[in-house]
Amino acid sequence: MQDREVLCLGESMALFVPAETGPVHEARRWALSVGGAESNVACHLARLGLRSRWVSALGQDALGLRVRAAVAESGVDVSEVRIDPARPTGLYVKEADASGSPVRYYRAGSAASALGPGLLEELDLSRVDLVHVSGITAALSASCLDLLRAVLALPVPVSFDLNWRPALGQDPVVLRELANAADLVFLGDDESAAVWGVAEPPAIRELLPDPAAVVVKHGARGATLLAGGDQVFEPALRVDVVEPVGAGDAFAAGFIAGTLAGDPPARRLRRGHLVAAGALLTAEDIGEPLPGHVVDELLDAAPAVWADAWIRGGGVVMS
C-alpha cells in the first residue's frame, strides 16, 4: 500500500507518563514520549505500509525537536512541520490507568495554535488519497477552526475524528458542522452522547447524514460502520488493557488502511480493532503493533475464533 498517501494535520505534544508502577502521586521517574491524535494516526499508518505525512507546528525548543524526531522514527514524513521561534511546543501529562487515564494539558499559546488556512497553500496535495483531522484542532484557536473548515472544503477525501475533549470547551454545534462535512467520521457512542445527547448508531446517522461513512465505536464491545444505508457491527477483541488513551487513533489508522486497500466493511473494522489492541497494551499513545502472524490469523478468522481470541502482554493470542 506504499503508493497510497494520507496527510494527517493537527497538534502533537510532548507527553510524560509514569515510568514506574504504583500510585501516580508517588512516581519519581517519568518517561518522555509523544502524543497527538493526528500524528498517532500517521505513525500507525506508516507502520501499516502506507505513505503518511504529518503537518503541524512545534516550538523551537528541545521538546519540539524530540516530538518531530519521534514521529519521523515511525517512518512518517515530517518535512512540512513548521518550527515556530516564538511559541512553545505543547505539553501534556498522562496519569496512566487501565480504567481511564486523567490527562493534564499545558498547550495554551502553543505553536500549533497559531496555524491557519494559509498553511494549505504551502502543501502539495497532488498525491494525497485522504486528509485526516480531528475535532481537537477546532478548539485550539479561531485560526485553527478556519483551517479545519478549509481542509473540509478541499477536493480531497477527508476523515474526521470527533475526539471530544471536555477540557477544551469544544462547541457541539461546530463539531456537528465539521463532522457532517467530512467523508469519513469516527466517534465513540459515549462521545456522541456527551456532545449531542444521542448514542445509538441510527440516531447518530440522522445527525450526520452527509458523510459517506460513519464509524461508531462502542468501547470494549466493538464498532459499527454506517455506510450506504447499511449497518455493520464487528465485536472488539478481548485485550489485557494497560491504558486506553490512543486506542481510538490506532483504530482509525487500521480502518483507514483497510478502506484504502478496498477491504469489505467487516474487514475494515477488524483492521481497526487489531491496531487498537496493540495500543491498549502500552501506557504510551502508540505502542508496538501486534505480530504479523497474529494479524494474519485473526483478520479473516471465523467469528468464533475471533470471539475467543485474547490479546495479552507481548501480543500473545490465547483462546
C-alpha positions as CSV (number, residue, x, y, z in Angstrom):
1,M,0.0,0.0,0.0
2,Q,3.1,2.2,-0.2
3,D,1.6,4.1,-3.2
4,R,-1.3,5.4,-1.0
5,E,-0.7,8.6,0.9
6,V,-2.5,10.0,3.9
7,L,-1.9,13.6,5.2
8,C,-2.5,14.0,8.9
9,L,-2.9,17.5,10.2
10,G,-3.0,18.6,13.8
11,E,-1.1,19.4,17.0
12,S,1.2,16.9,18.7
13,M,2.8,17.5,22.1
14,A,5.5,16.2,24.4
15,L,4.0,13.6,26.7
16,F,5.0,12.5,30.1
17,V,3.8,9.2,31.6
18,P,4.9,7.5,34.8
19,A,7.9,5.3,34.4
20,E,7.2,3.1,37.4
21,T,4.2,1.3,38.9
22,G,2.4,2.4,42.0
23,P,0.4,5.5,42.9
24,V,0.9,8.3,40.4
25,H,1.5,10.9,43.1
26,E,4.4,8.9,44.4
27,A,6.1,8.5,41.0
28,R,9.7,9.8,41.0
29,R,10.5,8.8,37.4
30,W,8.5,9.9,34.3
31,A,9.1,8.9,30.7
32,L,9.1,11.4,27.9
33,S,7.0,10.3,24.9
34,V,4.9,12.0,22.2
35,G,1.1,12.3,21.9
36,G,-1.2,13.8,19.4
37,A,-4.3,12.3,17.7
38,E,-3.2,13.1,14.1
39,S,0.5,12.2,14.5
40,N,-0.6,8.9,16.2
41,V,-2.7,8.0,13.2
42,A,0.2,9.0,10.9
43,C,2.6,6.7,12.8
44,H,0.3,3.7,12.7
45,L,-0.3,4.2,9.0
46,A,3.4,4.3,8.3
47,R,3.8,1.0,10.2
48,L,1.0,-0.5,8.2
49,G,2.9,0.3,4.9
50,L,1.2,3.5,3.8
51,R,2.9,6.8,3.0
52,S,1.9,9.2,5.7
53,R,2.7,12.9,6.2
54,W,2.2,14.7,9.5
55,V,1.8,18.5,9.2
56,S,1.8,20.8,12.3
57,A,3.8,23.4,14.1
58,L,6.3,23.0,17.0
59,G,8.3,25.3,19.1
60,Q,12.0,25.9,18.5
61,D,12.8,24.0,21.7
62,A,14.1,20.7,22.9
63,L,10.7,19.2,23.3
64,G,9.6,20.2,19.8
65,L,12.7,18.7,18.3
66,R,12.1,15.5,20.2
67,V,8.4,15.3,19.0
68,R,9.4,15.8,15.4
69,A,12.2,13.1,15.6
70,A,9.9,10.6,17.4
71,V,7.2,10.9,14.7
72,A,9.8,10.6,12.0
73,E,11.2,7.5,13.6
74,S,8.0,5.7,12.8
75,G,8.5,6.4,9.1
76,V,6.3,9.5,8.8
77,D,7.2,12.4,6.5
78,V,7.7,15.4,8.8
79,S,9.3,17.7,6.3
80,E,6.5,20.2,6.3
81,V,6.2,20.6,10.1
82,R,6.7,24.3,10.9
83,I,9.2,25.3,13.6
84,D,8.0,28.5,15.5
85,P,10.7,30.5,17.1
86,A,8.3,32.4,19.3
87,R,5.7,29.9,20.6
88,P,6.4,26.8,22.6
89,T,5.7,23.1,22.0
90,G,2.6,21.9,23.8
91,L,2.9,19.5,26.7
92,Y,0.6,17.1,28.5
93,V,0.9,14.6,31.4
94,K,-1.0,11.3,31.4
95,E,-1.6,9.5,34.7
96,A,-1.8,6.0,33.2
97,D,-4.5,3.7,34.4
98,A,-6.3,0.8,32.8
99,S,-9.8,2.1,33.7
100,G,-9.1,5.6,32.2
101,S,-6.2,8.0,32.3
102,P,-6.5,11.6,33.6
103,V,-4.7,13.9,31.3
104,R,-3.4,17.4,32.1
105,Y,-2.8,19.7,29.2
106,Y,-0.3,22.6,29.0
107,R,-0.9,23.8,25.5
108,A,-2.2,27.4,25.7
109,G,-0.4,29.6,23.2
110,S,1.4,26.7,21.6
111,A,3.0,26.8,18.2
112,A,0.2,24.7,16.7
113,S,-2.5,27.1,17.9
114,A,-1.2,29.7,15.5
115,L,-1.9,27.6,12.4
116,G,-4.4,28.8,9.9
117,P,-5.9,28.2,6.5
118,G,-2.9,29.8,4.8
119,L,-1.0,26.6,5.6
120,L,-2.8,24.7,2.9
121,E,-1.3,27.0,0.2
122,E,2.2,25.6,1.1
123,L,1.2,21.9,0.9
124,D,1.5,19.5,-2.1
125,L,-1.8,17.6,-2.2
126,S,-1.3,16.1,-5.6
127,R,-0.6,12.6,-4.3
128,V,-2.8,12.7,-1.3
129,D,-5.6,10.0,-1.1
130,L,-7.0,11.2,2.2
131,V,-6.5,14.0,4.7
132,H,-7.1,13.1,8.4
133,V,-8.1,15.7,11.0
134,S,-9.8,15.8,14.4
135,G,-12.2,18.0,16.4
136,I,-9.3,18.9,18.8
137,T,-7.9,21.3,16.3
138,A,-11.1,23.3,16.1
139,A,-10.8,24.2,19.8
140,L,-7.2,25.4,19.7
141,S,-7.9,28.9,18.2
142,A,-10.1,30.7,15.8
143,S,-7.5,30.4,13.1
144,C,-7.3,26.6,13.7
145,L,-11.0,26.4,13.2
146,D,-10.7,28.3,9.9
147,L,-8.0,25.8,8.9
148,L,-10.3,22.8,9.5
149,R,-13.1,24.4,7.5
150,A,-10.6,25.0,4.7
151,V,-9.5,21.4,4.9
152,L,-13.0,20.1,4.7
153,A,-13.6,22.2,1.5
154,L,-10.6,20.6,-0.3
155,P,-11.3,18.4,-3.4
156,V,-9.7,15.5,-1.4
157,P,-11.5,13.0,0.8
158,V,-11.3,13.9,4.5
159,S,-11.6,11.7,7.6
160,F,-12.7,13.4,10.8
161,D,-12.3,12.0,14.3
162,L,-14.6,13.8,16.8
163,N,-12.0,13.4,19.6
164,W,-14.2,15.0,22.3
165,R,-12.1,16.7,25.0
166,P,-14.3,18.3,27.7
167,A,-11.4,20.3,29.0
168,L,-11.0,22.1,25.6
169,G,-14.5,23.5,25.6
170,Q,-15.4,22.3,22.1
171,D,-18.6,23.7,20.6
172,P,-21.2,20.9,19.9
173,V,-22.7,22.9,17.0
174,V,-19.3,23.4,15.4
175,L,-18.4,19.8,15.8
176,R,-21.5,18.7,14.1
177,E,-20.9,21.1,11.2
178,L,-17.3,19.8,10.8
179,A,-18.2,16.1,11.1
180,N,-21.1,16.4,8.7
181,A,-18.8,18.0,6.1
182,A,-16.3,15.1,6.2
183,D,-16.3,12.0,4.0
184,L,-15.5,9.5,6.9
185,V,-16.3,10.2,10.5
186,F,-15.0,8.4,13.7
187,L,-16.7,8.9,17.1
188,G,-17.5,7.0,20.2
189,D,-21.0,6.4,21.3
190,D,-20.0,7.9,24.7
191,E,-18.7,11.0,22.9
192,S,-21.8,11.4,20.9
193,A,-24.0,11.0,24.0
194,A,-21.9,13.7,25.8
195,V,-21.8,16.1,22.8
196,W,-25.2,15.7,21.2
197,G,-27.3,13.5,23.6
198,V,-27.6,10.5,21.3
199,A,-25.7,7.2,21.4
200,E,-27.4,4.7,19.1
201,P,-25.9,4.4,15.6
202,P,-29.2,5.2,13.7
203,A,-29.7,8.4,15.7
204,I,-26.1,9.4,15.1
205,R,-26.6,8.8,11.4
206,E,-29.6,11.2,11.5
207,L,-27.4,13.9,13.0
208,L,-24.7,13.2,10.4
209,P,-26.4,12.3,7.1
210,D,-23.8,13.6,4.6
211,P,-20.6,11.6,5.2
212,A,-20.1,8.6,3.0
213,A,-19.3,6.5,6.1
214,V,-19.6,7.0,9.9
215,V,-17.9,4.6,12.3
216,V,-19.4,4.5,15.8
217,K,-17.1,2.9,18.5
218,H,-18.6,1.2,21.4
219,G,-15.5,0.8,23.6
220,A,-14.7,-2.8,24.6
221,R,-18.0,-4.0,22.9
222,G,-16.9,-3.3,19.3
223,A,-17.7,-0.8,16.5
224,T,-20.4,-0.2,14.0
225,L,-20.0,1.1,10.4
226,L,-22.8,3.1,8.8
227,A,-22.4,3.4,5.1
228,G,-24.6,3.3,2.0
229,G,-27.7,2.5,4.1
230,D,-26.0,-0.5,5.7
231,Q,-25.1,-1.0,9.3
232,V,-22.2,-3.5,10.1
233,F,-21.1,-4.3,13.6
234,E,-17.9,-6.1,14.5
235,P,-17.0,-7.0,18.1
236,A,-13.8,-5.9,19.6
237,L,-11.0,-8.2,20.7
238,R,-10.5,-9.2,24.3
239,V,-7.4,-7.3,25.5
240,D,-5.4,-7.0,28.7
241,V,-5.6,-3.2,28.8
242,V,-2.7,-1.3,30.2
243,E,-4.4,2.0,29.5
244,P,-6.9,3.2,26.8
245,V,-5.7,6.6,25.6
246,G,-4.5,6.4,21.9
247,A,-6.5,3.3,21.1
248,G,-9.1,5.4,19.1
249,D,-6.3,6.8,16.9
250,A,-5.0,3.3,16.3
251,F,-8.4,2.1,15.4
252,A,-8.8,5.0,12.9
253,A,-5.5,4.1,11.3
254,G,-6.4,0.5,10.9
255,F,-9.8,1.3,9.4
256,I,-8.3,3.9,7.0
257,A,-5.7,1.4,5.9
258,G,-8.5,-1.2,5.2
259,T,-10.6,1.4,3.4
260,L,-7.7,2.4,1.1
261,A,-7.0,-1.3,0.5
262,G,-10.6,-1.8,-0.7
263,D,-11.4,-4.2,2.1
264,P,-15.1,-5.1,2.8
265,P,-16.8,-3.4,5.8
266,A,-16.2,-6.1,8.4
267,R,-12.5,-6.5,7.5
268,R,-12.0,-2.7,7.8
269,L,-13.5,-2.8,11.3
270,R,-11.3,-5.8,12.2
271,R,-8.2,-4.0,11.0
272,G,-9.2,-1.1,13.3
273,H,-9.6,-3.5,16.3
274,L,-6.3,-5.2,15.6
275,V,-4.3,-2.0,15.5
276,A,-6.1,-0.7,18.6
277,A,-5.3,-3.8,20.5
278,G,-1.5,-3.0,20.2
279,A,-2.1,0.5,21.5
280,L,-4.1,-0.9,24.5
281,L,-1.1,-2.9,25.6
282,T,1.0,0.1,26.4
283,A,1.0,3.2,28.6
284,E,2.2,5.3,25.7
285,D,-0.1,6.6,22.9
286,I,1.2,4.3,20.2
287,G,2.9,1.2,21.4
288,E,4.1,-1.7,19.3
289,P,1.9,-3.4,16.6
290,L,0.7,-6.9,17.1
291,P,3.0,-9.6,15.5
292,G,2.2,-10.1,11.8
293,H,1.2,-13.7,12.2
294,V,-1.3,-12.7,14.8
295,V,-2.9,-10.1,12.5
296,D,-2.9,-12.6,9.5
297,E,-4.5,-15.3,11.7
298,L,-7.3,-13.1,13.0
299,L,-8.1,-10.7,10.1
300,D,-10.1,-13.4,8.3
301,A,-10.8,-15.7,11.2
302,A,-14.2,-17.3,11.7
303,P,-16.4,-15.3,14.1
304,A,-16.0,-18.0,16.8
305,V,-12.2,-17.8,16.6
306,W,-12.3,-14.0,16.7
307,A,-14.5,-14.1,19.7
308,D,-12.3,-16.5,21.6
309,A,-9.0,-14.6,20.9
310,W,-7.3,-13.0,23.9
311,I,-4.6,-10.4,23.3
312,R,-2.2,-10.3,26.3
313,G,1.1,-8.7,27.1
314,G,3.7,-9.3,24.4
315,G,1.0,-9.6,21.7
316,V,0.2,-13.2,22.6
317,V,-3.1,-14.6,21.4
318,M,-4.7,-17.3,23.6
319,S,-8.0,-19.0,23.0
